[in-house]
Amino acid sequence: MATMNISLPDALRDFVEHQVAQRHYSTSSEYVRELIRKDQERLRLRALLLAGLESEPTGPADPTYFDALRHRARPRERG
């Protein structure tokens, strides 16, 4: 694992230390890694939403559409 050092103003350092203590992270690095993962997820979701916005509609979003969507989203049972 690579190491990266960052500089923070005292107020941000205190905030990070408080979050580590309150949210039961082992280290400040663990907390920062979690923030980065969440930001990556946010960016992926944003990209998907933008791609959906730019795509052509496939049909009406009626109850039948949502039923089919729920069916596709359910985990498949192993046989």
N, C-alpha and C positions, 0 to 999 in steps of 0.2 A: 504494500500500500504506500502510495506517495504521501509526502508531507507538504502542507501548505501553511504558511504563517500569515496571519492577517492582523492588522492594527485596528483597534476599535477605540472610540472615545470612551471615557470612564462610564458614562451613562449606559451605553450599549453593552459594555462588558458586565456591568452590574445586572442589567436585564438578563443577559445570557446566563450568568451564574444563578440568578433567581429561578429561571426556567429549568435549569438543570436540577436544582434542588427540589423544586415544587413538583416537577413532572417525572421525577425519578430516572433521569438519564444518568448514565455512569460518568460521562465526561461531557465537556462542552463540544468536543468533536462529534460525539454521537448526536447531540442536539442539532448541530449545524448540518450534518449529513442528512438528518431527517428533514430539515427545512429544504435542502437542495432536492431531495427526492420528491417532496410535495410540489416544488416549483416545476420539476420535470413533468410530473403528472398533469399539472395545470396547463403547461404548454402543449402537451399531447392532446388534452381535451379541447383546448382552444383550436388547435389545428384541425381536429375532427369536426368541431362545430363549424368552422369556416368552410371546410370541404363540403359539409352537408348543405350549408347555405348556398354554395356555388353550384350544387348539383341540380339536375332537373327533377321536378316532382315525379314520383312514380304512380301516384294515384291518391285518392282521398284518404285522409287519416280518420277513418270511421271505426266503430267498434270491431269490425272484422279485421282491420289492419292491426289494431292493438292486440287482439287475440293471437294473431299469427306471430307478432313480435314477441309476445310472452312465451309462446310455444318454442320459438327459436332460442330464446334466452335461457330456458330451463336447462339445467345440467342433464346430460344424457345418462340413462341408467346403463350399467354394464350388464351384459347378458351372459 
